């Protein structure tokens, strides 16, 4: 995850947000949503080349997500182990928040 968090796309994304809690919500809830599904389908193969979402770009750059083209274009998490590690990372991030940060996290999650 250090590679994901240090990617240029993620650094730009993090600096553009209002606060750290908002960043944590977007990062972890995007990861949780990705992990719920076996894949994220793309409209067509060329749309996989036009990804602009900074979290997806960072996960692709760190080789935690990879594109598949057959039988249809999609992004897939590398393995079940990586899926569990990503979820554990999010759970651990939430556990490390102070009481006030958890309230901010939950409010940002609710407002999404």
JOGINOR-V290354 format. One line per field, one symbol per residue. psi: psi as a letter, one per 20 degrees, with the letter a starting at -180 (. if undefined). Layout:
# JOGINOR-V290354
psi: ???
This chain:
# JOGINOR-V290354
psi: hhhghiqhghggggiirgrhggggggghhgggghhhqhroqqgrhhhhikpiohgggghghjkhqqqqipiqprpqqgrhghghhghhgggggghiqrgghhggghghghi.
